């Protein structure tokens, strides 16, 4: 019985691993597509290939959620704790297109980023696999999340502010604004659109929450190094 449970557990991990890697690869494809089209000045959400890939990603997210819910021992608890992943797995863009609904350009643009939230979750899991130390894994995960948020915010800020804000003459200005805003230092670029102002608040709040983690991580490394030195000197004294 124990062997069967162990094999089932390994099989579950294998299934999760394959799904998360596929999700991560498709999410990276979406990131590249968004970036290339944005830099070329092409609305990426008007591209048929992008819409098809994003729909496929959302379908895969739904299958992943259903499979993990089915394999979970406590299905009610899993649904409650992973409900947000169900929300980001719904193909909103395809539903809006099929229904013929229309929204503002800002809302339409931001809706396209929703599947990338789940991609970030998959990236965090993969990063956890690649790091043996839990503290290092947590640090790298937070750092990856922070950089990804800054990058996507800079893209959205550039699209919304370029042509409207005279201070945003190119993507470099948007990237500068994002990095300075997340450090809570601020820059000479002030948002003029509603989306830009919301992103300014979100990035500043994110920076205040996540940068203390770097301090904690460095402190833990120093403490660990000091403990190793103390143990080394104790061993020398014993000899």
C-alpha beads as a LAMMPS data file, in Angstrom:
LAMMPS data file: protein, C-alpha beads

239 atoms
238 bonds

1 atom types
1 bond types

-500.0 500.0 xlo xhi
-500.0 500.0 ylo yhi
-500.0 500.0 zlo zhi

Masses

1 110.0

Atoms # bond

1 1 1 0.000 0.000 0.000
2 1 1 2.811 2.421 0.926
3 1 1 4.581 1.665 -2.358
4 1 1 1.382 2.279 -4.306
5 1 1 0.828 5.605 -2.530
6 1 1 4.433 6.561 -3.167
7 1 1 4.155 5.727 -6.863
8 1 1 0.895 7.644 -7.089
9 1 1 2.525 10.655 -5.457
10 1 1 5.441 10.520 -7.889
11 1 1 3.018 10.166 -10.776
12 1 1 1.122 13.234 -9.576
13 1 1 4.349 15.225 -9.343
14 1 1 5.270 14.111 -12.853
15 1 1 1.921 15.230 -14.232
16 1 1 2.154 18.574 -12.444
17 1 1 5.716 19.027 -13.662
18 1 1 4.859 18.467 -17.329
19 1 1 1.838 20.774 -17.137
20 1 1 3.750 23.560 -15.411
21 1 1 6.598 23.394 -17.904
22 1 1 4.159 23.559 -20.840
23 1 1 2.355 26.475 -19.193
24 1 1 5.657 28.251 -18.637
25 1 1 6.782 27.790 -22.265
26 1 1 3.462 29.022 -23.662
27 1 1 3.498 31.975 -21.274
28 1 1 7.007 32.880 -22.413
29 1 1 5.758 32.765 -26.001
30 1 1 3.000 35.214 -25.052
31 1 1 5.534 37.489 -23.355
32 1 1 7.729 37.520 -26.464
33 1 1 4.720 38.146 -28.731
34 1 1 3.518 41.047 -26.582
35 1 1 7.001 42.563 -26.450
36 1 1 7.732 42.302 -30.178
37 1 1 4.362 43.726 -31.222
38 1 1 4.576 46.528 -28.658
39 1 1 8.038 47.605 -29.813
40 1 1 6.876 47.502 -33.439
41 1 1 3.853 49.634 -32.573
42 1 1 1.446 46.837 -33.505
43 1 1 -1.517 46.084 -31.178
44 1 1 -0.665 42.494 -30.250
45 1 1 -4.262 41.717 -29.317
46 1 1 -5.338 42.180 -32.939
47 1 1 -3.098 39.337 -34.120
48 1 1 -5.001 36.125 -34.907
49 1 1 -2.072 33.873 -33.946
50 1 1 -1.745 35.554 -30.569
51 1 1 -5.453 35.143 -29.847
52 1 1 -5.344 31.447 -30.739
53 1 1 -2.292 30.803 -28.572
54 1 1 -3.793 32.707 -25.660
55 1 1 -7.009 30.692 -25.948
56 1 1 -4.963 27.474 -25.942
57 1 1 -3.076 28.671 -22.851
58 1 1 -6.336 29.396 -21.020
59 1 1 -7.741 25.973 -21.959
60 1 1 -4.578 24.348 -20.624
61 1 1 -4.906 26.386 -17.422
62 1 1 -8.456 25.108 -16.984
63 1 1 -7.390 21.510 -17.584
64 1 1 -4.564 21.939 -15.088
65 1 1 -6.966 23.348 -12.481
66 1 1 -9.507 20.552 -13.021
67 1 1 -6.810 17.852 -12.865
68 1 1 -5.240 19.211 -9.683
69 1 1 -8.695 19.606 -8.117
70 1 1 -9.536 16.019 -9.039
71 1 1 -6.290 14.697 -7.523
72 1 1 -6.524 16.861 -4.391
73 1 1 -7.436 15.031 -1.185
74 1 1 -9.385 17.997 0.191
75 1 1 -11.220 19.310 -2.845
76 1 1 -13.083 22.075 -0.999
77 1 1 -9.903 23.449 0.501
78 1 1 -8.088 23.254 -2.834
79 1 1 -10.889 25.173 -4.589
80 1 1 -10.886 27.870 -1.909
81 1 1 -7.100 28.339 -1.911
82 1 1 -6.695 28.156 -5.707
83 1 1 -9.800 30.066 -6.758
84 1 1 -7.730 32.947 -8.115
85 1 1 -6.018 30.543 -10.539
86 1 1 -9.439 29.569 -11.871
87 1 1 -10.241 33.226 -12.467
88 1 1 -7.067 33.831 -14.494
89 1 1 -7.689 30.634 -16.488
90 1 1 -10.967 31.823 -17.984
91 1 1 -10.468 32.896 -21.643
92 1 1 -11.991 36.358 -21.223
93 1 1 -10.672 37.621 -24.562
94 1 1 -12.307 34.832 -26.547
95 1 1 -15.585 35.208 -24.633
96 1 1 -15.618 38.960 -25.302
97 1 1 -14.850 38.370 -28.974
98 1 1 -17.561 35.746 -29.377
99 1 1 -20.126 37.897 -27.553
100 1 1 -19.249 40.959 -29.608
101 1 1 -18.692 43.128 -26.539
102 1 1 -16.527 46.236 -26.732
103 1 1 -14.476 47.901 -24.011
104 1 1 -12.059 50.787 -23.830
105 1 1 -8.582 50.300 -25.262
106 1 1 -7.077 50.365 -21.759
107 1 1 -9.289 47.557 -20.423
108 1 1 -8.863 45.573 -23.634
109 1 1 -5.077 45.850 -23.364
110 1 1 -4.897 44.889 -19.693
111 1 1 -7.184 41.862 -20.137
112 1 1 -4.564 40.335 -22.426
113 1 1 -2.113 40.114 -19.531
114 1 1 -4.370 37.970 -17.337
115 1 1 -3.068 34.558 -18.539
116 1 1 0.470 35.687 -17.752
117 1 1 -0.422 35.705 -14.046
118 1 1 -0.687 31.921 -14.179
119 1 1 2.513 31.842 -16.192
120 1 1 4.231 33.652 -13.337
121 1 1 2.935 30.994 -10.955
122 1 1 4.407 28.267 -13.170
123 1 1 7.689 30.169 -13.335
124 1 1 7.820 30.345 -9.536
125 1 1 7.372 26.567 -9.354
126 1 1 10.116 25.925 -11.910
127 1 1 12.440 28.295 -10.063
128 1 1 11.729 26.332 -6.895
129 1 1 12.873 23.156 -8.654
130 1 1 16.154 24.756 -9.706
131 1 1 17.121 25.914 -6.222
132 1 1 18.039 23.460 -3.503
133 1 1 17.937 25.952 -0.627
134 1 1 14.441 27.056 0.405
135 1 1 15.541 30.561 1.329
136 1 1 17.331 30.994 -2.007
137 1 1 14.353 29.585 -3.866
138 1 1 12.013 32.029 -2.134
139 1 1 14.356 34.923 -2.841
140 1 1 14.729 34.060 -6.536
141 1 1 10.959 33.592 -6.832
142 1 1 10.271 37.021 -5.364
143 1 1 12.964 38.590 -7.527
144 1 1 11.531 36.968 -10.666
145 1 1 8.037 38.137 -9.748
146 1 1 9.262 41.670 -9.100
147 1 1 11.159 41.947 -12.391
148 1 1 8.267 40.447 -14.364
149 1 1 5.820 42.905 -12.795
150 1 1 8.115 45.830 -13.544
151 1 1 8.508 44.721 -17.159
152 1 1 4.800 44.219 -17.841
153 1 1 3.962 47.473 -16.085
154 1 1 6.481 49.307 -18.245
155 1 1 4.912 47.832 -21.399
156 1 1 1.399 48.817 -20.322
157 1 1 2.619 52.257 -19.230
158 1 1 4.353 52.796 -22.560
159 1 1 1.277 51.820 -24.586
160 1 1 -1.059 54.003 -22.510
161 1 1 1.174 57.039 -22.042
162 1 1 3.051 57.168 -25.350
163 1 1 1.509 59.838 -27.554
164 1 1 -0.458 61.229 -24.605
165 1 1 2.305 62.017 -22.152
166 1 1 4.984 64.300 -23.593
167 1 1 7.508 62.920 -21.096
168 1 1 7.239 59.409 -22.569
169 1 1 9.024 59.615 -25.915
170 1 1 10.107 55.958 -26.078
171 1 1 10.030 52.644 -24.249
172 1 1 13.219 53.534 -22.372
173 1 1 11.317 56.297 -20.580
174 1 1 8.608 53.843 -19.536
175 1 1 11.186 51.334 -18.269
176 1 1 12.977 54.097 -16.335
177 1 1 9.656 55.155 -14.787
178 1 1 8.846 51.564 -13.759
179 1 1 12.186 50.901 -12.049
180 1 1 12.231 54.247 -10.257
181 1 1 8.610 53.841 -9.182
182 1 1 9.058 50.324 -7.777
183 1 1 12.010 51.533 -5.699
184 1 1 9.654 54.244 -4.328
185 1 1 12.244 56.877 -5.271
186 1 1 10.069 58.300 -8.033
187 1 1 11.030 59.901 -11.318
188 1 1 10.388 63.044 -13.305
189 1 1 7.755 61.174 -15.367
190 1 1 4.243 61.632 -14.009
191 1 1 1.382 59.500 -15.305
192 1 1 -1.473 61.335 -17.010
193 1 1 -3.777 58.400 -17.851
194 1 1 -5.922 56.478 -15.379
195 1 1 -4.074 53.229 -16.082
196 1 1 -0.710 54.921 -15.626
197 1 1 -1.755 56.341 -12.258
198 1 1 -3.062 52.967 -11.080
199 1 1 0.189 51.295 -12.140
200 1 1 2.151 53.965 -10.254
201 1 1 0.347 53.080 -7.029
202 1 1 0.609 49.325 -7.608
203 1 1 4.353 49.391 -8.332
204 1 1 5.101 51.616 -5.343
205 1 1 3.105 49.326 -3.038
206 1 1 4.819 46.260 -4.504
207 1 1 8.233 47.790 -3.944
208 1 1 7.478 48.586 -0.300
209 1 1 6.318 45.006 0.272
210 1 1 9.058 43.140 -1.602
211 1 1 12.278 45.072 -1.080
212 1 1 12.435 44.243 2.655
213 1 1 12.667 40.600 1.548
214 1 1 16.094 41.365 0.054
215 1 1 17.247 42.688 3.431
216 1 1 15.959 39.586 5.197
217 1 1 17.672 37.335 2.646
218 1 1 21.043 39.086 2.979
219 1 1 20.722 39.011 6.776
220 1 1 20.026 35.274 6.715
221 1 1 23.099 34.696 4.523
222 1 1 25.303 36.644 6.935
223 1 1 23.926 34.754 9.932
224 1 1 24.435 31.432 8.191
225 1 1 28.016 32.348 7.315
226 1 1 28.715 33.384 10.909
227 1 1 27.285 30.103 12.212
228 1 1 29.502 28.147 9.831
229 1 1 32.559 30.058 11.068
230 1 1 31.646 29.422 14.687
231 1 1 31.218 25.695 14.030
232 1 1 34.556 25.603 12.188
233 1 1 36.428 27.295 15.050
234 1 1 34.742 24.995 17.586
235 1 1 35.965 21.966 15.656
236 1 1 39.481 23.414 15.596
237 1 1 39.425 23.965 19.376
238 1 1 38.206 20.422 19.957
239 1 1 41.155 19.083 18.002

Bonds

1 1 1 2
2 1 2 3
3 1 3 4
4 1 4 5
5 1 5 6
6 1 6 7
7 1 7 8
8 1 8 9
9 1 9 10
10 1 10 11
11 1 11 12
12 1 12 13
13 1 13 14
14 1 14 15
15 1 15 16
16 1 16 17
17 1 17 18
18 1 18 19
19 1 19 20
20 1 20 21
21 1 21 22
22 1 22 23
23 1 23 24
24 1 24 25
25 1 25 26
26 1 26 27
27 1 27 28
28 1 28 29
29 1 29 30
30 1 30 31
31 1 31 32
32 1 32 33
33 1 33 34
34 1 34 35
35 1 35 36
36 1 36 37
37 1 37 38
38 1 38 39
39 1 39 40
40 1 40 41
41 1 41 42
42 1 42 43
43 1 43 44
44 1 44 45
45 1 45 46
46 1 46 47
47 1 47 48
48 1 48 49
49 1 49 50
50 1 50 51
51 1 51 52
52 1 52 53
53 1 53 54
54 1 54 55
55 1 55 56
56 1 56 57
57 1 57 58
58 1 58 59
59 1 59 60
60 1 60 61
61 1 61 62
62 1 62 63
63 1 63 64
64 1 64 65
65 1 65 66
66 1 66 67
67 1 67 68
68 1 68 69
69 1 69 70
70 1 70 71
71 1 71 72
72 1 72 73
73 1 73 74
74 1 74 75
75 1 75 76
76 1 76 77
77 1 77 78
78 1 78 79
79 1 79 80
80 1 80 81
81 1 81 82
82 1 82 83
83 1 83 84
84 1 84 85
85 1 85 86
86 1 86 87
87 1 87 88
88 1 88 89
89 1 89 90
90 1 90 91
91 1 91 92
92 1 92 93
93 1 93 94
94 1 94 95
95 1 95 96
96 1 96 97
97 1 97 98
98 1 98 99
99 1 99 100
100 1 100 101
101 1 101 102
102 1 102 103
103 1 103 104
104 1 104 105
105 1 105 106
106 1 106 107
107 1 107 108
108 1 108 109
109 1 109 110
110 1 110 111
111 1 111 112
112 1 112 113
113 1 113 114
114 1 114 115
115 1 115 116
116 1 116 117
117 1 117 118
118 1 118 119
119 1 119 120
120 1 120 121
121 1 121 122
122 1 122 123
123 1 123 124
124 1 124 125
125 1 125 126
126 1 126 127
127 1 127 128
128 1 128 129
129 1 129 130
130 1 130 131
131 1 131 132
132 1 132 133
133 1 133 134
134 1 134 135
135 1 135 136
136 1 136 137
137 1 137 138
138 1 138 139
139 1 139 140
140 1 140 141
141 1 141 142
142 1 142 143
143 1 143 144
144 1 144 145
145 1 145 146
146 1 146 147
147 1 147 148
148 1 148 149
149 1 149 150
150 1 150 151
151 1 151 152
152 1 152 153
153 1 153 154
154 1 154 155
155 1 155 156
156 1 156 157
157 1 157 158
158 1 158 159
159 1 159 160
160 1 160 161
161 1 161 162
162 1 162 163
163 1 163 164
164 1 164 165
165 1 165 166
166 1 166 167
167 1 167 168
168 1 168 169
169 1 169 170
170 1 170 171
171 1 171 172
172 1 172 173
173 1 173 174
174 1 174 175
175 1 175 176
176 1 176 177
177 1 177 178
178 1 178 179
179 1 179 180
180 1 180 181
181 1 181 182
182 1 182 183
183 1 183 184
184 1 184 185
185 1 185 186
186 1 186 187
187 1 187 188
188 1 188 189
189 1 189 190
190 1 190 191
191 1 191 192
192 1 192 193
193 1 193 194
194 1 194 195
195 1 195 196
196 1 196 197
197 1 197 198
198 1 198 199
199 1 199 200
200 1 200 201
201 1 201 202
202 1 202 203
203 1 203 204
204 1 204 205
205 1 205 206
206 1 206 207
207 1 207 208
208 1 208 209
209 1 209 210
210 1 210 211
211 1 211 212
212 1 212 213
213 1 213 214
214 1 214 215
215 1 215 216
216 1 216 217
217 1 217 218
218 1 218 219
219 1 219 220
220 1 220 221
221 1 221 222
222 1 222 223
223 1 223 224
224 1 224 225
225 1 225 226
226 1 226 227
227 1 227 228
228 1 228 229
229 1 229 230
230 1 230 231
231 1 231 232
232 1 232 233
233 1 233 234
234 1 234 235
235 1 235 236
236 1 236 237
237 1 237 238
238 1 238 239
